[in-house]
Amino acid sequence: MSLSALSRELVAKARGAHAGRAAHMVAGGHETVLSQTVLALAAGSGLAEHDAPPEATLQVLSGRIALTAGEQRWELGTGELIDIPHARHAVEALADSAFLLSVVRER
């Protein structure tokens, strides 16, 4: 599987989507401990503030995003990786972007 090709495909879908986003699970699922999903956001769109899973990372595959948690804000570009803080957080696309979300769930 090419994450680069999938990212391009999902960014194109996100640009045409009403909510400005698209996603595809690439590994795991609800019945596993680890799941990995590629999410794409059109510039200016985002994911509203939501609760954090027990453990998660976000790796930017293309574009530029902002992750906010409370008063903290991180801007990340292609190739950058961050541990998602265990706090309510939101994601905003500063440019057309795709990222790999890896989540470890409690059993």
C-alpha positions in Angstrom: 0.0 0.0 0.0 1.3 3.5 -0.9 0.4 6.0 1.8 1.4 8.8 -0.6 -1.0 7.6 -3.3 -3.8 7.1 -0.8 -3.1 10.6 0.6 -3.4 12.2 -2.8 -6.7 10.3 -3.5 -8.2 11.3 -0.1 -7.2 14.9 -0.4 -9.0 15.0 -3.8 -12.1 13.5 -2.1 -11.8 16.0 0.8 -11.7 18.9 -1.6 -15.1 17.8 -3.1 -16.7 16.8 0.2 -19.2 19.0 2.0 -17.3 18.7 5.3 -14.0 19.0 3.6 -12.6 15.7 4.8 -12.1 12.0 3.8 -10.7 9.0 5.6 -9.7 5.4 5.0 -8.7 2.9 7.7 -5.4 1.2 6.7 -4.9 -1.2 9.6 -6.7 -2.6 12.6 -10.3 -1.8 13.5 -12.7 -1.5 16.4 -12.0 -5.1 17.4 -8.2 -4.5 17.7 -6.0 -2.6 20.1 -4.2 -0.7 17.3 -5.9 1.1 14.4 -4.4 3.3 11.8 -6.4 5.6 9.6 -5.3 8.1 6.9 -7.4 11.3 7.2 -7.4 14.1 4.6 -8.6 17.6 5.2 -9.2 20.4 2.6 -7.5 23.7 3.6 -9.6 25.5 6.2 -11.5 22.5 7.3 -10.9 20.5 10.5 -12.0 18.1 13.2 -13.8 19.9 16.0 -12.7 19.5 19.6 -13.0 15.9 20.8 -11.8 13.6 23.5 -8.4 11.9 23.1 -8.0 8.1 23.0 -5.7 6.5 25.6 -2.7 6.7 23.3 -2.4 8.2 19.8 0.0 9.7 17.4 -0.5 11.9 14.3 2.0 11.9 11.4 1.6 14.4 8.7 1.9 12.8 5.3 1.3 15.9 3.2 0.4 19.5 3.8 0.3 21.5 7.0 -2.0 21.1 10.0 -2.5 22.7 13.5 -3.3 20.6 16.5 -4.7 22.5 19.5 -5.3 21.3 23.1 -6.4 23.9 25.5 -4.0 26.8 25.2 -1.4 24.8 23.4 -1.0 24.8 19.7 1.4 22.9 17.4 1.8 23.5 13.7 3.1 20.4 11.8 4.2 19.9 8.3 4.9 16.9 6.0 6.9 14.2 7.8 6.4 15.5 11.3 5.0 13.3 14.1 3.4 14.2 17.4 2.0 12.3 20.4 -1.6 13.5 20.7 -2.0 14.9 24.2 -4.4 13.1 26.5 -6.8 16.1 26.5 -9.6 17.4 24.4 -8.1 18.6 21.1 -8.9 19.8 17.6 -7.2 19.6 14.2 -7.3 22.3 11.5 -5.9 22.0 8.0 -3.7 25.1 7.2 -3.3 23.7 3.7 -4.8 20.6 1.9 -3.4 17.9 4.1 -3.3 14.2 4.9 -2.2 12.5 8.1 -1.8 9.1 9.6 -3.7 8.7 12.9 -2.5 5.7 14.9 -4.6 4.9 17.9 -4.1 2.4 20.7 -7.3 1.5 22.5 -7.8 0.1 25.9 -9.2 -3.4 26.0 
